[in-house]
């Protein structure tokens, strides 16, 4: 496939265009196997996506240019056999023929100018010279902002399903997508080697962004339109990203070279940096992020700066890093003791250091104190009677933006596209060209608490059957006979839903009992079979040969679709949806509360101070549970509350459970949690369960057969 931004066949008109004018953009040599193509167009002030129309020999779209003069950028998103690719400009170019890449495409450029603009006479016979990239940021405000925006492109994608979320034990892309190039499936199956392309590709990209950040710091200077204070803020952002990207590589790969400068040498000796000890990287990044935070504002008050890193966001990423660095995976892990650099230097500490947990405790508490002082808090939405609405509060903690009164967001990615994620997560029968195949595991379904705050499943027997908690009021036998109502304005649980009421039916009668009586976060996160879906105004049909089921590979592999982060009202065929203008919530205050509770609990285990710290630990866990609408924990027996464990090791398990539920399917957090808890080998190499999605309605006793725990992926040991 080809697009050439300098040739009229592909872009009409070629070159600069006037404000408000129309342009035709085309892709040629597009095979029939291409399901869809979109143009992503953006500038300093907007971000838009256009679905291209297929013609005889191309795909094209008419686009009306912005009414504001300036530079507009664009690239293409293309789906072939269900696999998403990107088509963008060749590196270092903004015109000419482009190229296909897996991610992070460079963009083509369109200059938009005012129609009555007159070229100065002195320029009419002038010669235009290309500016060297290292001096790009010196030109004007827009160039400086473009340079900085490039550095931001390294932020992790939020709406993704072929990355860390999928190789953990939460999201499940369809197994049928493996043949179409989805890497996560082969990684789930262990079908990869050291030479395989990864689903975490930080090493491919982060050094480039780090170099660009160093060059910005070196060359950027105040301009008439960019005062010295703003330049200092920008340089502090770059300082943060240098440390953040270095730390992300260390967390992913163990030990990496610290990139301390943008080398101007091309000699191999200067460019071939050696690995540095893990804690050298972490401690260096720790100080760099701490210093950067002191130079950044606590909030961004201008809408156009939404998504720019703040001091609080900087401290939050530092706290996440130090929590990982305190864990048993890297803190005195004997399995890593013999890993050494080329010169014989040990990469990891051989001795456990309990003070690493103290550093994590202090880092998390600093975020909490700084955030709350600046007006950050958990996101709450309320019923007419003044009570917390746990459904909408939890749903919109990730869906709403800062200017929509969501003060929980500490770190966001504003350039994410939730629309394509929605299309892959809603039932297939409501989609376009298939989709409806991003599911979740049975273990995640099991993790959610009951309405009474109890854990339904306490573990599993050797045959995979669950150990049911007798205090949970939970059953996997039969179907309900009554509707279940909750205090919420959330209208998506039943055909009777009404957003104007303080009480709504969330669970219809005749629902499989596994899904009855669960906490609000369950219904926001899980879409199960025979559940009402407002987008299609019908119940889901995941049975084999059903409207939303197989045999298509665009169907739930485990018998569930993910609902977390998905617009609950989305219907792509109608173009409907209430949450089209979304961001990616890379870090929420809820995560920091739970990280603080975990770090303090672990430090208490190290020091034997659990009793003294128990109230402080429970305080932050209970803030999460209060917002979730389930009973809180108390130190001793208290009516309406659950008595917390007196053993900190038991409390550890509850904190981990709370973390999995609250932060499910967000930004690959679960993957790194399993790694740092040293559970990845056990959890990810086990059998994976779901419902029996191969059952047809025509089968005898089809409902009971469908609602049966079934292995959809065997342990590697069994394969």
C-alpha positions as CSV (number, residue, x, y, z in Angstrom):
1,X,0.0,0.0,0.0
2,X,1.2,3.5,-0.9
3,X,0.6,7.1,0.1
4,X,2.8,9.8,-1.3
5,X,2.1,13.2,0.3
6,X,4.0,15.0,-2.5
7,X,1.9,13.5,-5.4
8,X,-1.5,14.8,-6.4
9,X,-2.8,11.3,-7.0
10,X,-2.5,10.6,-3.3
11,X,-3.2,14.1,-1.9
12,X,-5.3,16.7,-3.6
13,X,-4.3,19.5,-3.4
14,X,-0.6,18.9,-2.9
15,X,1.3,21.3,-0.6
16,X,-0.1,24.0,1.6
17,X,-3.9,24.6,1.8
18,X,-6.1,27.4,3.0
19,X,-8.1,27.3,6.2
20,X,-11.4,25.6,5.9
21,X,-10.6,24.1,2.4
22,X,-11.3,20.5,1.4
23,X,-8.6,17.9,0.7
24,X,-8.8,14.4,-0.7
25,X,-6.4,11.9,0.8
26,X,-5.9,8.4,-0.7
27,X,-4.2,5.1,-0.1
28,X,-3.4,3.0,-3.3
29,X,-2.5,-0.7,-3.8
30,X,-4.9,-1.6,-1.0
31,X,-5.7,-5.3,-1.1
32,X,-9.1,-6.8,-0.4
33,X,-7.7,-8.3,2.8
34,X,-7.6,-4.8,4.3
35,X,-10.7,-4.6,6.5
36,X,-10.5,-0.9,7.3
37,X,-8.3,2.2,7.1
38,X,-8.5,5.4,9.2
39,X,-6.7,8.7,9.0
40,X,-5.6,10.1,12.3
41,X,-5.2,13.9,12.0
42,X,-4.0,16.2,14.7
43,X,-2.5,19.5,15.6
44,X,-1.7,21.5,18.7
45,X,-5.4,22.1,19.3
46,X,-7.3,19.0,18.0
47,X,-7.2,15.3,17.4
48,X,-9.6,13.7,14.8
49,X,-10.1,10.3,13.2
50,X,-11.7,9.6,9.9
51,X,-12.7,6.2,8.5
52,X,-11.7,6.0,4.8
53,X,-14.1,4.7,2.1
54,X,-13.1,2.0,-0.3
55,X,-13.1,2.8,-4.0
56,X,-12.3,0.6,-6.9
57,X,-8.5,0.9,-6.7
58,X,-7.9,2.8,-3.5
59,X,-9.3,4.0,-0.1
60,X,-10.0,7.7,0.2
61,X,-11.6,10.3,2.4
62,X,-12.7,13.9,1.9
63,X,-11.4,16.1,4.8
64,X,-12.3,19.7,5.6
65,X,-9.3,21.5,7.0
66,X,-9.2,23.3,10.3
67,X,-10.2,26.9,10.3
68,X,-7.1,27.7,12.3
69,X,-3.8,28.4,10.5
70,X,-0.8,26.2,11.5
71,X,0.6,22.8,10.9
72,X,-1.6,19.7,10.7
73,X,-0.1,16.2,11.0
74,X,-1.6,12.9,9.9
75,X,-0.9,9.2,9.6
76,X,-2.9,6.1,8.8
77,X,-4.2,3.2,10.9
78,X,-4.9,0.0,8.9
79,X,-6.5,-3.3,9.8
80,X,-5.6,-6.4,7.8
81,X,-6.9,-9.8,8.9
82,X,-7.8,-8.2,12.2
83,X,-4.2,-7.0,12.8
84,X,-3.6,-3.3,13.3
85,X,-0.7,-1.6,11.4
86,X,0.3,2.0,10.9
87,X,1.3,3.8,7.8
88,X,3.3,7.0,8.3
89,X,6.1,9.2,6.9
90,X,9.6,7.9,6.6
91,X,11.9,8.8,9.4
92,X,13.1,12.4,9.2
93,X,10.6,13.3,6.4
94,X,7.2,14.9,6.4
95,X,6.4,14.5,2.7
96,X,7.0,11.9,0.0
97,X,6.2,8.2,0.1
98,X,5.6,6.7,3.5
99,X,6.0,3.2,5.1
100,X,4.2,0.6,7.1
101,X,5.3,0.2,10.8
102,X,4.0,-1.8,13.8
103,X,3.6,1.3,16.0
104,X,4.7,4.9,16.6
105,X,4.5,6.1,13.0
106,X,6.1,9.4,12.0
107,X,3.5,11.8,10.6
108,X,3.0,13.6,7.3
109,X,2.6,17.4,7.4
110,X,0.0,19.8,6.0
111,X,0.6,23.5,6.2
112,X,-2.7,25.4,6.7
113,X,-2.7,29.1,6.0
114,X,-5.1,32.0,5.9
115,X,-6.4,32.7,2.5
116,X,-5.6,36.5,2.5
117,X,-2.0,35.9,3.7
118,X,0.4,37.7,1.4
119,X,4.0,36.3,1.0
120,X,6.4,39.1,1.8
121,X,8.2,40.4,-1.3
122,X,11.6,39.7,0.3
123,X,10.7,36.0,0.3
124,X,9.5,35.7,-3.3
125,X,12.9,34.8,-4.7
126,X,14.4,33.3,-1.5
127,X,16.0,30.0,-1.0
128,X,14.6,27.7,1.7
129,X,17.1,25.6,3.8
130,X,16.3,22.5,5.9
131,X,16.9,23.1,9.6
132,X,19.1,20.6,11.3
133,X,17.0,18.4,13.7
134,X,19.3,19.2,16.7
135,X,18.3,22.9,16.3
136,X,14.6,22.2,15.5
137,X,13.4,23.5,18.8
138,X,15.0,26.9,18.4
139,X,12.7,28.2,15.7
140,X,9.4,29.2,17.2
141,X,6.8,28.1,19.7
142,X,5.1,25.6,17.5
143,X,8.4,23.9,16.7
144,X,9.3,23.7,20.3
145,X,5.9,22.2,21.1
146,X,6.2,19.7,18.3
147,X,9.6,18.6,19.5
148,X,8.2,18.1,23.0
149,X,5.1,16.2,21.6
150,X,7.4,13.7,19.9
151,X,9.0,12.9,23.3
152,X,5.5,12.3,24.7
153,X,4.8,9.7,22.0
154,X,6.7,7.2,24.1
155,X,4.0,7.0,26.7
156,X,2.5,3.5,27.0
157,X,-0.6,2.9,24.9
158,X,-3.7,2.6,27.1
159,X,-6.2,1.1,24.7
160,X,-4.2,-1.9,23.7
161,X,-4.8,-5.6,23.7
162,X,-1.6,-7.0,22.2
163,X,0.7,-6.0,25.0
164,X,1.3,-6.4,28.7
165,X,-2.4,-6.7,29.6
166,X,-2.8,-9.6,27.2
167,X,0.3,-11.6,28.4
168,X,-0.8,-11.4,32.0
169,X,-3.9,-13.2,33.2
170,X,-6.6,-10.7,32.4
171,X,-7.3,-9.8,28.8
172,X,-7.7,-12.5,26.1
173,X,-7.4,-11.6,22.4
174,X,-9.0,-14.2,20.3
175,X,-6.9,-17.3,19.6
176,X,-7.8,-17.0,16.0
177,X,-5.9,-13.8,15.7
178,X,-2.5,-15.5,16.2
179,X,-2.4,-16.4,12.5
180,X,-2.9,-12.7,11.7
181,X,0.2,-11.6,13.6
182,X,-1.0,-10.9,17.1
183,X,2.1,-11.5,19.2
184,X,0.3,-11.8,22.5
185,X,-1.3,-15.1,21.7
186,X,2.0,-16.8,20.8
187,X,3.6,-15.4,23.9
188,X,0.7,-16.7,26.0
189,X,1.3,-20.2,24.6
190,X,5.1,-20.0,25.1
191,X,5.6,-20.1,21.3
192,X,8.5,-17.7,21.2
193,X,12.3,-17.4,21.5
194,X,14.8,-14.8,22.3
195,X,14.7,-13.7,18.7
196,X,10.9,-13.2,18.6
197,X,9.6,-9.6,18.4
198,X,8.3,-8.7,21.8
199,X,5.0,-7.2,23.0
200,X,7.1,-4.8,25.1
201,X,9.3,-2.9,22.7
202,X,10.8,-0.2,24.9
203,X,14.3,-0.9,23.7
204,X,13.3,-0.1,20.1
205,X,11.9,3.3,20.9
206,X,12.9,4.8,24.3
207,X,16.5,5.6,23.4
208,X,15.3,7.7,20.6
209,X,12.9,9.7,22.8
210,X,15.6,10.0,25.5
211,X,18.1,11.4,22.9
212,X,15.4,13.9,21.7
213,X,14.8,15.0,25.3
214,X,18.5,15.7,25.9
215,X,18.7,17.7,22.7
216,X,15.7,19.7,23.7
217,X,17.3,20.6,27.0
218,X,20.5,21.5,25.2
219,X,19.1,23.7,22.5
220,X,15.7,25.1,23.6
221,X,15.8,28.7,24.8
222,X,13.3,31.5,25.6
223,X,11.5,33.1,22.7
224,X,9.2,36.1,22.5
225,X,6.2,33.7,22.6
226,X,7.8,31.3,25.0
227,X,8.9,32.9,28.3
228,X,11.8,31.5,30.3
229,X,9.4,30.0,32.9
230,X,7.7,27.9,30.2
231,X,11.0,26.8,28.7
232,X,12.1,25.7,32.2
233,X,8.9,23.7,32.6
234,X,9.5,22.0,29.2
235,X,13.0,21.1,30.2
236,X,11.8,19.7,33.5
237,X,9.3,17.6,31.5
238,X,12.2,16.3,29.4
239,X,14.2,15.6,32.5
240,X,11.3,13.5,33.8
241,X,11.0,11.6,30.6
242,X,14.7,10.8,30.4
243,X,14.5,9.2,33.9
244,X,11.1,7.6,33.3
245,X,12.0,5.9,30.1
246,X,15.3,4.7,31.5
247,X,13.4,3.3,34.5
248,X,10.8,1.6,32.3
249,X,13.6,-0.2,30.4
250,X,15.1,-1.3,33.7
251,X,11.8,-2.7,35.0
252,X,11.3,-4.5,31.7
253,X,14.7,-5.9,31.1
254,X,16.4,-5.9,34.5
255,X,19.5,-3.9,33.8
256,X,20.2,-1.4,31.0
257,X,22.8,1.3,30.2
258,X,21.9,4.6,31.8
259,X,21.7,7.1,28.9
260,X,23.1,10.2,30.5
261,X,23.5,12.3,27.4
262,X,22.9,12.5,23.7
263,X,26.2,11.4,22.2
264,X,27.5,13.4,19.4
265,X,30.1,10.8,18.6
266,X,29.6,8.0,16.1
267,X,32.4,5.8,17.3
268,X,31.4,2.3,18.5
269,X,33.3,2.8,21.8
270,X,31.2,5.8,22.6
271,X,27.9,4.4,21.5
272,X,28.2,0.9,23.0
273,X,27.3,1.6,26.6
274,X,27.4,-1.3,29.1
275,X,24.7,-2.4,31.4
276,X,24.7,-0.8,34.8
277,X,23.6,-2.5,38.1
278,X,19.8,-2.5,38.4
279,X,19.8,-0.3,41.6
280,X,22.2,2.2,40.0
281,X,19.6,2.8,37.3
282,X,16.8,3.0,39.8
283,X,18.6,5.3,42.2
284,X,19.7,7.6,39.4
285,X,16.1,7.7,38.0
286,X,14.8,8.3,41.5
287,X,16.8,11.4,42.1
288,X,16.2,12.7,38.5
289,X,12.4,12.4,38.9
290,X,12.5,13.9,42.4
291,X,14.4,16.9,41.1
292,X,12.2,17.2,38.0
293,X,9.1,17.2,40.2
294,X,10.3,20.3,42.0
295,X,10.4,22.3,38.7
296,X,6.9,21.3,37.5
297,X,3.4,22.6,38.4
298,X,1.2,20.4,40.5
299,X,-1.7,20.7,38.1
300,X,-2.2,21.9,34.5
301,X,-4.9,24.6,34.6
302,X,-5.0,25.3,30.8
303,X,-7.1,22.8,28.8
304,X,-4.5,22.9,26.0
305,X,-1.9,21.6,28.4
306,X,-4.0,18.7,29.6
307,X,-1.9,15.5,29.6
308,X,1.4,17.4,30.2
309,X,3.3,15.9,33.1
310,X,2.9,17.5,36.5
311,X,4.9,17.3,39.7
312,X,2.3,14.9,41.1
313,X,2.4,12.7,37.9
314,X,6.2,12.7,38.1
315,X,6.1,11.6,41.8
316,X,3.5,9.0,41.0
317,X,5.7,7.3,38.4
318,X,8.7,7.5,40.8
319,X,6.6,5.8,43.5
320,X,5.5,3.0,41.1
321,X,9.2,2.5,40.2
322,X,10.3,2.3,43.8
323,X,7.5,-0.2,44.7
324,X,8.8,-2.5,42.0
325,X,12.4,-2.0,43.2
326,X,11.5,-3.0,46.7
327,X,10.0,-6.3,45.6
328,X,11.4,-9.8,46.1
329,X,11.9,-10.1,42.4
330,X,14.9,-7.8,42.4
331,X,15.6,-7.1,46.1
332,X,18.0,-9.9,47.1
333,X,16.6,-12.5,44.8
334,X,19.0,-15.5,44.9
335,X,18.0,-16.6,41.4
336,X,19.6,-13.4,40.1
337,X,22.7,-13.4,42.2
338,X,25.0,-14.7,39.5
339,X,24.0,-12.4,36.7
340,X,26.9,-10.1,36.1
341,X,28.1,-7.4,33.6
342,X,30.8,-8.0,31.0
343,X,33.4,-6.8,33.5
344,X,32.1,-9.1,36.3
345,X,30.0,-6.5,38.2
346,X,26.9,-8.0,39.7
347,X,23.7,-6.7,38.1
348,X,21.5,-7.3,41.1
349,X,22.0,-7.1,44.9
350,X,22.5,-10.5,46.5
351,X,21.3,-9.3,49.9
352,X,17.8,-8.3,50.7
353,X,17.5,-4.7,51.9
354,X,14.3,-4.0,53.9
355,X,14.9,-0.3,53.6
356,X,13.8,-0.5,50.0
357,X,10.3,-0.9,51.3
358,X,10.7,2.2,53.5
359,X,11.7,4.2,50.4
360,X,8.6,2.9,48.6
361,X,6.4,3.8,51.7
362,X,7.8,7.4,51.8
363,X,7.5,7.8,48.0
364,X,3.9,6.8,48.0
365,X,3.0,9.0,51.0
366,X,4.7,11.9,49.3
367,X,2.5,11.5,46.3
368,X,-0.6,11.3,48.4
369,X,0.3,14.4,50.4
370,X,1.3,16.4,47.4
371,X,-1.8,15.3,45.4
372,X,-4.3,16.0,48.1
373,X,-2.8,19.4,48.8
374,X,-3.2,20.2,45.1
375,X,-6.9,19.2,45.0
376,X,-6.6,15.6,43.7
377,X,-9.0,13.0,45.1
378,X,-10.8,9.8,44.3
379,X,-13.5,10.4,41.7
380,X,-17.0,10.4,43.1
381,X,-20.4,10.7,41.6
382,X,-23.5,11.0,43.7
383,X,-27.1,9.9,43.8
384,X,-29.8,12.5,44.2
385,X,-30.0,11.6,47.9
386,X,-26.3,12.5,48.3
387,X,-25.0,9.0,48.6
388,X,-22.0,7.8,46.5
389,X,-22.9,6.1,43.3
390,X,-20.3,3.3,43.2
391,X,-21.0,2.2,39.6
392,X,-20.6,5.6,37.9
393,X,-17.8,6.6,40.3
394,X,-15.7,3.6,39.3
395,X,-16.6,3.6,35.6
396,X,-15.9,7.3,35.2
397,X,-12.7,7.3,37.2
398,X,-11.1,6.1,34.0
399,X,-13.5,7.5,31.4
400,X,-13.9,11.1,32.3
401,X,-11.3,13.8,31.8
402,X,-9.9,16.4,34.2
403,X,-12.2,19.1,32.8
404,X,-15.1,16.8,33.6
405,X,-14.3,17.0,37.3
406,X,-12.2,13.9,37.5
407,X,-9.6,14.8,40.0
408,X,-8.3,11.2,40.4
409,X,-6.1,11.3,37.3
410,X,-2.4,11.7,38.1
411,X,-0.9,10.8,34.7
412,X,-2.7,10.4,31.4
413,X,-2.1,9.8,27.7
414,X,-4.3,12.1,25.6
415,X,-3.6,10.7,22.2
416,X,-5.2,7.3,22.7
417,X,-8.0,6.0,20.6
418,X,-10.7,4.4,22.6
419,X,-13.0,4.0,19.6
420,X,-11.1,1.1,18.1
421,X,-10.8,-0.6,21.5
422,X,-14.6,-0.3,21.9
423,X,-15.2,-2.0,18.5
424,X,-13.1,-5.0,19.6
425,X,-14.7,-5.3,22.9
426,X,-18.4,-5.0,22.3
427,X,-20.5,-8.0,21.1
428,X,-19.6,-9.1,17.5
429,X,-23.2,-8.7,16.4
430,X,-23.1,-5.0,17.0
431,X,-19.7,-4.4,15.3
432,X,-18.4,-3.8,11.8
433,X,-16.4,-6.5,10.0
434,X,-16.4,-8.8,13.0
435,X,-14.5,-7.7,16.1
436,X,-16.1,-8.4,19.6
437,X,-13.3,-10.7,20.6
438,X,-11.4,-9.2,23.5
439,X,-12.3,-11.3,26.5
440,X,-11.2,-11.8,30.0
441,X,-10.2,-14.8,32.1
442,X,-12.3,-16.8,34.6
443,X,-9.7,-16.0,37.2
444,X,-10.4,-12.3,36.9
445,X,-14.2,-13.0,37.1
446,X,-13.5,-14.9,40.3
447,X,-11.4,-12.1,41.8
448,X,-14.2,-9.6,42.2
449,X,-15.8,-9.4,45.7
450,X,-19.4,-10.1,46.5
451,X,-21.9,-7.4,47.4
452,X,-21.3,-8.2,51.1
453,X,-17.5,-7.5,50.6
454,X,-16.4,-11.1,50.9
455,X,-14.2,-13.0,48.5
456,X,-16.3,-15.6,46.7
457,X,-13.3,-17.9,45.8
458,X,-10.6,-18.7,48.3
459,X,-8.5,-20.8,45.9
460,X,-8.7,-23.8,43.6
461,X,-8.5,-27.5,44.0
462,X,-6.1,-29.7,42.0
463,X,-8.8,-30.3,39.4
464,X,-9.4,-26.6,38.9
465,X,-12.6,-26.4,40.8
466,X,-13.1,-23.4,43.1
467,X,-12.9,-23.4,46.9
468,X,-16.0,-21.4,47.7
469,X,-16.1,-19.1,50.7
470,X,-19.0,-20.1,52.9
471,X,-19.4,-16.5,54.1
472,X,-19.7,-15.0,50.6
473,X,-23.3,-15.9,49.7
474,X,-22.0,-17.2,46.4
475,X,-23.2,-20.1,44.2
476,X,-22.4,-21.6,40.8
477,X,-25.5,-23.7,40.7
478,X,-28.6,-22.7,38.7
479,X,-30.1,-19.4,37.8
480,X,-31.7,-16.6,39.7
481,X,-35.4,-16.1,40.1
482,X,-35.5,-12.4,41.0
483,X,-34.1,-9.2,39.7
484,X,-31.4,-7.5,41.7
485,X,-31.5,-3.7,42.2
486,X,-28.6,-1.5,43.3
487,X,-28.4,2.2,44.4
488,X,-27.1,3.6,41.2
489,X,-27.9,5.8,38.2
490,X,-26.0,3.3,36.0
491,X,-28.5,2.3,33.4
492,X,-26.7,-0.4,31.5
493,X,-27.5,-3.5,33.5
494,X,-31.1,-4.1,32.3
495,X,-33.6,-3.0,29.7
496,X,-35.3,-1.2,32.6
497,X,-32.3,1.1,33.2
498,X,-33.1,4.7,33.8
499,X,-30.3,7.2,34.4
500,X,-32.8,9.5,36.2
501,X,-33.4,7.1,39.0
502,X,-31.4,6.5,42.1
503,X,-32.1,2.8,42.0
504,X,-31.8,0.5,39.0
505,X,-32.0,-3.2,38.1
506,X,-28.5,-4.4,37.5
507,X,-29.1,-8.1,37.4
508,X,-32.1,-9.5,35.6
509,X,-33.9,-12.6,36.7
510,X,-32.8,-15.9,35.1
511,X,-29.1,-14.9,35.4
512,X,-26.5,-17.5,36.1
513,X,-25.9,-17.3,39.8
514,X,-22.1,-16.8,39.4
515,X,-22.9,-13.3,38.3
516,X,-25.5,-12.5,40.9
517,X,-24.9,-10.5,44.1
518,X,-21.5,-9.2,43.0
519,X,-19.9,-5.9,43.8
520,X,-20.4,-2.8,41.5
521,X,-16.9,-3.1,40.0
522,X,-17.8,-6.5,38.6
523,X,-20.6,-5.2,36.5
524,X,-18.5,-2.3,35.2
525,X,-15.7,-4.7,34.2
526,X,-17.3,-7.9,33.0
527,X,-19.7,-8.6,30.1
528,X,-21.0,-12.1,30.4
529,X,-23.4,-14.2,28.3
530,X,-27.1,-13.4,28.2
531,X,-26.5,-10.0,29.7
532,X,-28.3,-6.9,28.6
533,X,-26.4,-4.6,26.3
534,X,-27.9,-1.2,25.6
535,X,-25.9,-0.6,22.4
536,X,-27.8,-3.5,20.7
537,X,-30.9,-3.2,22.9
538,X,-30.7,-7.0,23.5
539,X,-29.0,-9.6,25.6
540,X,-25.6,-10.8,24.5
541,X,-25.5,-14.2,22.7
542,X,-22.1,-15.9,23.1
543,X,-23.3,-19.4,22.2
544,X,-21.6,-21.1,19.3
545,X,-23.4,-19.9,16.2
546,X,-25.1,-17.2,18.2
547,X,-25.2,-13.5,17.1
548,X,-22.0,-12.7,19.1
549,X,-20.4,-16.2,19.3
550,X,-18.4,-18.6,17.1
551,X,-17.4,-20.2,14.9
552,X,-15.9,-16.8,13.9
553,X,-12.6,-16.0,15.5
554,X,-14.2,-12.6,16.3
555,X,-15.9,-14.0,19.3
556,X,-15.2,-14.4,23.0
557,X,-12.7,-17.2,23.5
558,X,-13.4,-17.6,27.2
559,X,-17.1,-16.8,27.1
560,X,-16.6,-13.2,28.4
561,X,-15.9,-9.8,26.9
562,X,-14.1,-7.1,28.8
563,X,-16.2,-4.1,29.8
564,X,-13.7,-2.0,31.7
565,X,-12.6,1.1,29.7
566,X,-15.3,0.4,27.1
567,X,-18.0,2.9,26.3
568,X,-21.1,1.1,27.7
569,X,-23.3,2.8,25.2
570,X,-21.2,2.2,22.1
571,X,-22.7,0.9,18.8
572,X,-20.3,1.3,15.9
573,X,-23.0,0.6,13.3
574,X,-24.9,3.6,14.5
575,X,-21.9,5.7,15.4
576,X,-23.4,6.1,18.9
577,X,-21.5,6.4,22.2
578,X,-21.3,8.7,25.2
579,X,-17.6,8.6,25.8
580,X,-15.9,9.4,22.4
581,X,-13.5,12.0,23.8
582,X,-11.5,9.8,26.1
583,X,-7.9,9.6,27.3
584,X,-5.7,6.9,28.7
585,X,-5.6,6.9,32.5
586,X,-2.0,5.8,33.0
587,X,-2.1,6.3,36.8
588,X,-4.9,7.0,39.2
589,X,-4.8,8.1,42.8
590,X,-6.5,4.8,43.6
591,X,-3.3,3.0,42.5
592,X,-1.1,5.1,44.8
593,X,-3.4,4.4,47.8
594,X,-3.1,0.7,47.2
595,X,0.6,0.9,46.6
596,X,1.0,2.8,49.9
597,X,-1.0,0.2,51.8
598,X,1.0,-2.6,50.2
599,X,4.4,-1.0,50.9
600,X,3.5,-0.1,54.5
601,X,2.2,-3.7,55.1
602,X,5.4,-5.2,53.6
603,X,7.6,-2.9,55.7
604,X,5.6,-3.8,58.7
605,X,6.3,-7.5,58.1
606,X,10.0,-6.6,57.8
607,X,10.0,-4.7,61.1
608,X,7.3,-6.5,63.0
609,X,5.2,-3.3,63.3
610,X,1.9,-4.5,61.7
611,X,-0.2,-3.8,64.8
612,X,1.1,-0.2,65.1
613,X,0.5,0.4,61.3
614,X,-2.7,-1.5,60.8
615,X,-5.1,1.5,61.0
616,X,-3.0,3.4,58.5
617,X,-3.0,0.5,56.1
618,X,-6.7,-0.1,56.4
619,X,-7.4,3.6,56.0
620,X,-6.3,3.6,52.3
621,X,-7.7,0.2,51.5
622,X,-11.1,1.3,52.9
623,X,-11.1,4.5,50.9
624,X,-11.1,2.2,47.8
625,X,-13.8,-0.1,49.2
626,X,-16.0,2.8,50.3
627,X,-16.0,4.2,46.7
628,X,-16.6,0.7,45.4
629,X,-19.8,0.4,47.6
630,X,-18.8,-2.6,49.6
631,X,-18.2,-3.1,53.4
632,X,-14.9,-1.8,54.8
633,X,-12.4,-3.5,57.0
634,X,-12.0,-2.8,60.7
635,X,-9.3,-3.8,63.2
636,X,-11.8,-5.5,65.5
637,X,-15.4,-6.7,65.1
638,X,-17.6,-3.9,64.1
639,X,-21.2,-4.0,62.8
640,X,-21.4,-3.6,59.0
641,X,-17.7,-4.1,58.5
642,X,-15.3,-7.0,58.0
643,X,-12.7,-7.8,60.6
644,X,-9.3,-7.4,59.1
645,X,-6.7,-10.2,59.4
646,X,-4.4,-10.0,62.5
647,X,-1.7,-11.6,60.4
648,X,0.0,-9.2,58.0
649,X,0.7,-12.1,55.5
650,X,-3.0,-12.6,55.2
651,X,-3.5,-8.8,54.9
652,X,-1.0,-9.0,52.0
653,X,-3.3,-11.3,50.1
654,X,-6.3,-9.1,50.6
655,X,-4.4,-6.0,49.4
656,X,-3.3,-7.9,46.3
657,X,-6.9,-9.0,45.7
658,X,-8.1,-5.4,46.1
659,X,-5.4,-4.2,43.7
660,X,-6.3,-6.8,41.1
661,X,-10.0,-5.8,41.2
662,X,-9.6,-2.0,41.4
663,X,-6.9,-1.8,38.7
664,X,-8.0,-4.7,36.4
665,X,-7.2,-4.3,32.7
666,X,-5.3,-1.0,33.2
667,X,-2.0,-0.2,31.5
668,X,-0.3,-3.6,32.0
669,X,-0.2,-3.1,35.8
670,X,-1.2,-6.8,36.5
671,X,1.8,-8.1,34.4
672,X,4.4,-6.2,36.5
673,X,2.5,-7.1,39.7
674,X,2.8,-10.8,38.9
675,X,6.5,-10.3,38.1
676,X,7.4,-8.4,41.3
677,X,5.3,-10.8,43.5
678,X,7.2,-13.7,41.9
679,X,3.9,-15.3,40.9
680,X,4.3,-15.1,37.1
681,X,5.8,-18.6,36.7
682,X,2.9,-20.1,38.7
683,X,0.0,-18.1,37.4
684,X,0.9,-17.7,33.7
685,X,2.0,-21.3,33.3
686,X,-1.3,-22.7,34.7
687,X,-4.5,-23.8,32.9
688,X,-6.7,-20.9,31.9
689,X,-10.4,-21.3,32.4
690,X,-13.6,-19.7,31.1
691,X,-17.1,-20.8,30.2
692,X,-17.8,-23.4,27.6
693,X,-18.2,-21.1,24.6
694,X,-18.5,-24.1,22.2
695,X,-22.0,-24.9,23.3
696,X,-24.9,-24.3,20.9
697,X,-28.4,-23.4,21.7
698,X,-29.5,-26.6,19.9
699,X,-27.5,-28.7,22.4
700,X,-29.5,-30.5,25.1
701,X,-29.4,-28.7,28.4
702,X,-27.4,-26.0,26.6
703,X,-27.4,-23.4,29.4
704,X,-26.0,-25.6,32.1
705,X,-23.4,-26.9,29.7
706,X,-22.3,-23.4,28.7
707,X,-22.1,-22.2,32.3
708,X,-19.4,-24.8,33.2
709,X,-15.8,-24.0,34.0
710,X,-13.8,-25.1,30.9
711,X,-10.1,-25.0,30.1
712,X,-9.6,-22.9,27.0
713,X,-5.7,-22.9,27.2
714,X,-3.7,-25.6,28.8
715,X,-0.6,-25.1,30.9
716,X,2.6,-25.3,28.9
717,X,3.4,-28.4,31.0
718,X,0.4,-30.1,29.6
719,X,0.9,-29.1,26.0
